[in-house]
C-alpha cells in the first residue's frame, strides 16, 4: 500500500485507483474471446495499479482451458467491487456456481458483450448488477436503452500480437505475395462474420487466379458446422486461397497477423471487433464494414470503412432473433479498397501507422486502464456520498 | 330534449369576463338558453365596477366573485392575460372560451339524448303511411304476406342460402330483405349477422328460417379491438369474410348469396344459384356502361369505391372460396377503412383484385341484379304483369343504397343525378319499399343505439378517437378499449395532458396529428385551449374529452399515471438550435410516446443539450436518468454521472412551414448551394474562416458556380464573432444569412449539401435535419456527428490526427469538390442519408426509445440480483 502510494504520488488521479482493489470473475482460463476480454481487463487493471483478485468460472462452451496469462487465481472476493466478465445469458450459472455470499454487500459490475443495436429488454440479468460495462459505444447504446443502471463503455484493451519468425515459417505462407487475412470463430455465428463475403470481395478485387496475392482465412471450430465448412472450403479454394481451419496457439496467431498485408472483416455486426483492433495495433491496413462496434477505433482516417446497406434478419441466426438489424457490406466497395491498398503500398503503410498510433491512444492498456480508474473513482465517490442503488 | 327535461337539470351560473362590445355579443349568443343564468360581468376596468351593462351588474374580478359562479366566459380581446389572471386566482377550471364551448359543457352534463326528432315512432309511421299512394300500399300488402312454408324435400335448397349483415338500428331492413328472399325461395334459409348485441326487448323475427347470429360469436380475432377501431360501416363490412366462412363451415351451406340489408328481392334468384354451380364466385359491377354526364357519382368515384358493388356477392363451397375468404380476412384486419384518399374503401375496394386472383369467377351482367341509383342511367325500371322489370327483364333485386324514408325524392344521399319521378314504376318501387320498412318497425329499430358505438359508460365514441386508436399505437396497449375506469383508454383520453394547461390527452394527441400541430415551447396556455376547442368542434367531441375535469389538489390519485409525465427537463444553452429545434422535437417524441399509452411518472429525465457545462452535477441533480443527443455526448457524461445515460437524438423531419424559393433567399438556381448552420452550441468547434477558405479552394478546383451560405437562428449572439471572422473573406459567393427556424429548415431543404467541418462537436442537430432532407453532408469524422454521418450518406473528412481533431484540409477540399462537381454521387449519398435518418431518427423511432425508457421505469424489478438466493 505504502509503496503504491509513493509510486503514484506524482499522479494524484492514479492514487484513487491504486489504493483500491477489485475482484474479477470470468472464464479466465478459456481460450475464447470472452475469456480473453476478461484477461485483458485484468491486465489493464494491474497496469493501472489495482490489486486484482481473480476467480475463474466454468466455461459453458467446451473450449480449451489452457490459457494461464491471467496469473494466480484467488477464488474469493476480497475487495468491495466485483467485475463479472460473462455475458448476460451466463449470469445465472455464475450465480449458482459462486453463491450469493460471493456478491453480497459488494458493488457488482457486469461486463458484457453483445453484437446487435438492440438488446432484449426482458433479460433478467439486467436486474442483477449495480452497473454494466461494455466495450463499445454501439453496445453501450443498445444496453443503456433498456437498463435501469448506468451502462459505461470502458472499451476493450488491445495488446499488439507478438511476431515469431519460427511460427511464421511453420505457417508456410508464401512470402512474396500480398496477403489478405480474415480470422473468425465459427461459434460466434458464421452469418454474422460473413466469411463468404470476404472471399467474394477478394475475388472481385483480384480474380480467381491471382499469382501475386493470397487470401488466408483462419477459422476456429468450423468443424462444428459441416455444411458451412464445406461451402467455405470450396469458395476459398476457388480463389486459390488458404483456409486455416486447425488450432493455432497464440504465438502462431500472432505470427499470422504479422504475416498479412491487409486485414479484412466484412462482418454484419460486431460488439467490438478484437481481430480488427489487433491487426491495426501492429500497423496493418484494415478494410471493414463501417458499422457497429469497430467504429470506436476505426475512422476514415485510420482504416478503410466499407459502405453497407442495412438488412433485417429474416430468420433467427444463433442468439440473434429474426427482425434484428444487420449491415450488409458493399462487396464492390470492399474490393475497391483491397485493390487500392494492394497497388498503393505507401498509402497502406501510412494508414497502418496512423491506425496503430490511434489505437494505442484509445485502446491501449493504459488508455482503458485510465477510463476504468476514472469510472471506479466516480463510483467510489458516489458510494461514499450516497446510496449506490439508483432507485 | 324537451323543456321539461331541461328544467330538471341544475342551471349553470355564468359570468362574462369583459363588459365591452364582445361581452354584449356573447350575452346575445347565450340568450334564451334555459339552462344558463348569466349573473353579471367581470371587468378589469375599475371605472365600470358598480355600474350595470344590459341590466346586469359589473364587478371586480375577485377570487370570491369568481368562485360564486360555475363558469366564466372570456369575452375580451385580452383573453390570454385574463386566463393567466384567473389561473392565479385558482379559478381556471371555471373558464370557458366561447359560447359554443359553454354549450358543449352543458351537453356534457346532460344525460345522453337520442338524436331523433321528438316525434314518437308510431306517429311518424302513421304520417308517412298516410302519404303513400293507395296502389303502392296494395302492392306492399300483397308482397308482404308471410313467405309460404317450405316445400317437402327441399334439403338441397336449404343448402343454397342468402345472408346479410347489420346492426340493430338496421334490423327492419334485414327483416324486409329476409322475407322478400324467402318468398322467392321458401325452402331456403336466411342468415343475419347482427353486429350488435342481441337484446331481449327487441322484436326479432320468429320465422325459424331466419337465423340471427351475433358477430361476437363468429370468432373474429381480437373482436373488441376490431369493433373499436372501425366505425359502424367499416365494422359491418369487416366481419363479412368471417361471417361467410362461418356459414360454410358451421351451417352446411353450399351456395351462398350475400345481400346488403337495404336490398329488396323481387324475383327468383335461381339463375344466380345456377351460376354458382359453374363458378364459385359471382360479382356485380356497379356499372355496365359509362356515365355521360358529370353528376355524382362519377366514374372516378366508382373507381375510388371499387369496380364491384359488394352489396352483392355469390360464393360456393369450393377451395378457391377458402382461399378468397382467407385473403380477404387478412386484408380487412387492418385495411377496412374508408380512407378513400389512401386507396381504401371498406371491404369493397379489395374485391377489384378478385378477378385477377381467383380465375373461377363470373361477372353478373343481368340488369335485374343489383340495380341501384348508380346504374339507373342504363337500367330502365318498368312494371308489367305485376312484376318489376329492368330493361324489360325481371328485376331480381334492387339495392336502395342511401335511401331516406323521409325524403324519397333524393333517391339516395350518395348521388346528385336523379330525383325520384312523381309517378311511374321507379316511384312505385320506392314507395313500396318505404311501406315495407315502416311497417316492419324501421322508425323504432333505427333508434336503437349501436353497441360498439359507446364506451361502457354510455358515452359515444367519436370517430376521431377510433382513428387515433387505430393509427397511433393505442390499439397495441388497450386490449379492452370499451372499458372505463382506472387505466382504461377512456380515462387516458379524458385525463389532463401534461405539460399543457387543462386540455386532455385526446386533445393534445389530435393536435399533434395536425400539420404544424406539434406542441412547441412557445405555445401558451390560451393557444392550446383555443386549438383544443376548435378540434372539439371539428370532431364533434364532448367537452369532457377536450377539457379535463379539474383535479382536486389534495390528491393526485384521480389522475391517470400518464398525465403526470411531463417529458425531460432541458439543460443546456439558452438559445440557438437546441431550444428552437431540439427541445420541441424531444417533447414531441415524448408526447408521441405518451400517446402510445406507455406512461409512468417515475421517469425524471434530464435532457443534456450542452457541450461544455452540462455535466455539472448540480444541474443534473434529481434526475433518475440523463438523455443526451449523441453517443459522443453520452461517452462524455457516462464517466461521471451516476444515473443511466441514454443516447436519444431529436426526431427529424418535422413539417416545414416555409415555402421560400432559392430566389427568395437570393440564391440563383444555377448555383450549387452549400449551407453551414452556425449555432452557439457548436460555434466554438467550428473554424468558419477555414471552412470558407476550403470552400473557395474547392470551388476554384471544380470551376462551378457555387454559393456558401452561413446561417443561424441566433444572429444576436453570433453576429459579432462571425462578422469578425468572415468579414475579411467576404466574396460574392459567400453569404451570412440569419433566418427564422422554418426558413432555415427550408434553406437546408433547398441546399445541395451541408457542411460541418467541425473539430469535435457533441452533436449537430442541423446535420441530422439536412441528412433527413436528403442533403449530402461534408463532415469531419469526429465527435457527435459520427452517429449520423457515415461513409454511406456523407463525404467524411478525416481529422488531422487523433489529437488534432480539426479537419484535414486536403481531404476537406476533395470532399467539397466532390459535392460541387459530382452531383450524381452527391445525390445518391443524399438519398441514402434520407433513408438512414428516416429509419433511425423518425418521430416513431425516437418515441419508441422514449417509450422503452418509460416501460423500463414502469416494469417490475426482477429478483435476480446476484446476492439474492439462487433460484
Interface residues (C-beta under 8 A of the other chain):
Chain A: X84 X91 X92 X95 X96 X99 X100 X101 X102 X103 X104 X105 X106 X108 X121 X124 X125 X126 X127 X128 X129 X137 X138 X140 X141 X144 X145 X146 X147 X148 X149 X150 X151 X152 X153 X290 X291 X295 X299 X300 X301 X302 X305 X306 X307 X308 X309 X310 X354 X357 X358 X361 X362 X371 X374 X375 X378 X379 X382 X386 X390 X391
Chain B: X624 X631 X632 X634 X635 X638 X639 X640 X641 X642 X643 X644 X645 X646 X647 X781 X782 X786 X790 X791 X792 X796 X797 X798 X799 X801 X802 X803 X808 X836 X839 X849 X852 X853 X855 X856 X857 X859 X861 X862 X863 X864 X865 X866 X867 X868 X869 X870 X871
